[in-house]
Amino acid sequence: MNLSIIDDKFQIEFTLKEQLLAVRLNKLWQIPLAHIEQVMTAEPQSNWRELRAPGSFVPKVIKAGTYYTNRGKEFWYVNRETNYLTIELLDQSYKRIIITVDNNESWQQTLAQIIAV
């Protein structure tokens, strides 16, 4: 997974493997920076009542795809790592994006600075 900021948009570029596991048709996902409400690195809440449709799940290995929760529609792509990056969104079909990335704290700081302006 490759993250970047291009033309006032936060961009997530998925590998083919990530696309297949998350059942994501588009390789590229662009979110306007103005639609990012909050960014956190704490471990996100998850429970058994979430409905996965579509996606992949192997306990303690991977959670990937679209999940419907009591918080709203969420996109997850997390693995065994604990480097969470949770992005809360406004005016988007997804309420949250939860991913694991190596440089999660750096991305959290960068995005927090941008949305604070």
Secondary structure in CASP SS format (residue, H / E / C, confidence):
PFRMAT SS
TARGET T0000
AUTHOR 0000-0000-0000
METHOD secondary structure of the structure
MODEL  1
M C 1.00
N E 1.00
L E 1.00
S E 1.00
I E 1.00
I E 1.00
D C 1.00
D C 1.00
K E 1.00
F E 1.00
Q E 1.00
I E 1.00
E E 1.00
F C 1.00
T C 1.00
L H 1.00
K H 1.00
E H 1.00
Q H 1.00
L H 1.00
L H 1.00
A H 1.00
V C 1.00
R C 1.00
L C 1.00
N C 1.00
K C 1.00
L E 1.00
W E 1.00
Q E 1.00
I E 1.00
P E 1.00
L H 1.00
A H 1.00
H H 1.00
I E 1.00
E E 1.00
Q E 1.00
V E 1.00
M E 1.00
T C 1.00
A C 1.00
E C 1.00
P C 1.00
Q C 1.00
S C 1.00
N C 1.00
W C 1.00
R C 1.00
E C 1.00
L E 1.00
R E 1.00
A E 1.00
P E 1.00
G E 1.00
S E 1.00
F E 1.00
V E 1.00
P C 1.00
K C 1.00
V C 1.00
I E 1.00
K E 1.00
A E 1.00
G E 1.00
T E 1.00
Y E 1.00
Y E 1.00
T E 1.00
N C 1.00
R C 1.00
G E 1.00
K E 1.00
E E 1.00
F E 1.00
W E 1.00
Y E 1.00
V E 1.00
N E 1.00
R C 1.00
E C 1.00
T C 1.00
N C 1.00
Y E 1.00
L E 1.00
T E 1.00
I E 1.00
E E 1.00
L E 1.00
L C 1.00
D C 1.00
Q C 1.00
S C 1.00
Y C 1.00
K C 1.00
R E 1.00
I E 1.00
I E 1.00
I E 1.00
T E 1.00
V C 1.00
D C 1.00
N C 1.00
N H 1.00
E H 1.00
S H 1.00
W H 1.00
Q H 1.00
Q H 1.00
T H 1.00
L H 1.00
A H 1.00
Q H 1.00
I H 1.00
I H 1.00
A H 1.00
V C 1.00
END
